[in-house]
Structures are given as C-alpha cells and as structure tokens.
Amino acid sequence: MSLLFFGKDPNTDEDHCPTVWVDDETADLVLQGWKTDQTTEEKCLTFGPIPDTEAVIRIPARMVDQIRKACDAAERSAAELR
C-alpha cells in the first residue's frame, strides 16, 4: 500500500492534525480526524449503529480544498483500476 499525502489541517500543531491521504492501490480516502463528541455520535446513531471497526470523526471545513484534491486523485485512481 502506498499513501498519497494531500495535507494536514494548517491550523493545528504537527502532533494533532486532521490529515487526508489516498491509497493509490485501492483509491480509498484515508482520513485522520478528531474524535466526535458524544452529542454528535448520538445524532449519527439515529441513522444506524456504528460498528466497533468504524469511527465517526470530524474534519474541519478549512480542509475542503485538500479533501477535494484527494477525491479527484481517488477518482482518477479508481478509473485506472477498472
């Protein structure tokens, strides 16, 4: 697996940064974010359970541009995999 790095949240320190990557073999987005608060998680649970292997994370809106670029790269990679 090779991860293509697209960026860290520019407004956080180097140790606690929401980050976005794309797995160039599967075209999956890989996201690191802040754990959500209990209220947010409870609201998410109204749509269904959150399995133990999954997590609800929060990514700041200021990272939309980085995520958009990662989505474009993931879309290109997925097209190559077809």
N, C-alpha and C positions, 0 to 999 in steps of 0.2 A: 504494500500500500504506500502510495506517495500522496502527501497532502500539499495542496497548493494554498499558500497563505494569502489571505486577502486583507487582513487588517485587524488591529485591536482598537478598542474604544479609545479615542485620543484624549478623553477627559478623565481617565483613571490611571493609577500608577501601574508600573510594569508587573506587579505581582497579583493584581486583582482586576484583570481586564476581560470583559466580554470580547470574544475573538471569533472570527469566521474563517473557515477553510473549505476547500472542495477536495474530496477524494477523487483523484484523477483516474482511478481504475473503475469506480462504480458510478461516478458523477453525483454521489451523495454530498449534501451540505453537512458540514460538521461544525456545530456551534458550541461555544462555551459562553455561559451567561450566568447572571446572578440567580440564585435560587429564589423562587417566588415566596411571597409572604402567605400566611395561612388563609387570609381572606381571598386572595387571588386563586389559590389552589382550590378552595371550596367552590368558587364560582366555576372553575374549569371542571370540577367533578360533576356539576349539574348536566354536563354533556356526556358523561360516561366515566368509567373507572380509569385510574392511572396505574398501569401495571408496575410492578417492582423494578422492571428493567427500563422504565422510562421516567422522565422528569419534566416538569414544567419549569422553563427558565424564562428570564426576562432579558431582552436585548434592547439597549437604548435606541430611540428613534434616530439619534445622530449617526447611527451606523447604517442607515438605509442605503446610502451610496455604496458602501463596501459590500453589503449583502446583495445589492442589485448586480454588482460586478461579479460576485461569486455565483449568483443564479445564472447569469449569462454564460459563464465558463462551464457551469454544470450542464446547462442545456447543450452547449457545443460538444462536451464530452459524451453526453448521452446519445447524441446523434451519431457520433463516431462508433459507439458501441453497438448500434443497430445493424 
